[in-house]
Amino acid sequence: MIAKHVFYEGRVQGIGFRYTVRQIAKGYEVIGWVRNLPDGRVELLAGGPPEEVDGFLDAIAESELAGFIKNQQVHSVTAAALMGLSGFSIKP
């Protein structure tokens, strides 16, 4: 199991970004969350089998959201970051 911490920049708030990401997550064997940040970015934590996490992130990059994303920073984190999580949710 791997975990990735991603920050998306651009026009990523107020366009249904988090809801679309949650819908995309339903097609993959991933757990984690997505949330808006006060500085206008969107933060995402996703974990699961490597091929599922990579496929999920690729699907986001290839979705209708792609036109709103100006930059993304992807960081690998330890699977311990996923402790206590189940499913994929939108965090307040």
N, C-alpha and C positions, 0 to 999 in steps of 0.2 A: 504494500500500500504506500502511496506517495501523497503529498499534500502540496498545493501551490497557493500562494498568496498573490493576488493580482490587484493592481490599481489601474483604473481606466480614467483617462482624461479626455476632455472634449465637451461636446454638448450631450452629456450622459445623464443629466437629471431633468425631470419633467417631461420625459418622452416615453415612459413605460419601460425603461431599461431593465430595472430589477424584475419586473413581472415577466418580461420576455426571457431573461436569463433563467428564471425559475421554470418557465415552460420548457426551455431547451434542456434543462437539467433532468426533466422527467424521462428523457430519451437515453439517459446514461446512468451507469451504476456509480453515482457520485453522492457524497454527502458534503454539507457545508452551508454557507450562507452568502448573502449579498446585501450591501447596505450603502446608502448615500452618506457622504462625508460633508461636513460643514464648508469645506473649501471648494465644493463643486465636483469633486471626483467621486467615483464609485469604487468601493472596496469589495473584493470577493475572496472567499476561502473555499477551496474545493479539494476533496481528497477521495481516493479510491484506487482501483487498479491503474497502473500507469497508462495503459491504452485508453481507458475510459476517461481519465482526467484530461489527457491530451486531446482526445476526440471532442470532449465537451468544450474546451477552450478554443479549439479550431472551429467548432460549430458557432460559437459566439462571434468569432472574427469573420466568419463567412455569412452571418445572418444579416437581416436588414439593419442591425445595429452598427454594422461596419462603417457606414457613412457618418456616424456621429462620434466615432472613436478617433481622436487625434493621436493619442499615445497610450501605450499600455506597458506597465512594468510588471514582469512576472518573476517571483522569487520562490524558490523551493524552500519549504519549511519541513520540520520534522512532523511525522504523523501524530505526535503527541498533541499538536495543535487541534486535532480533531476529537480529542477526548470528550465524551459526553454528548457528541452530536449524533443525530440520526436524521436521515432525510436531508432535503435541501430547502432552506427557508429564506425569507426576507427579514432581515433584522431592522428594528426601528433605529 
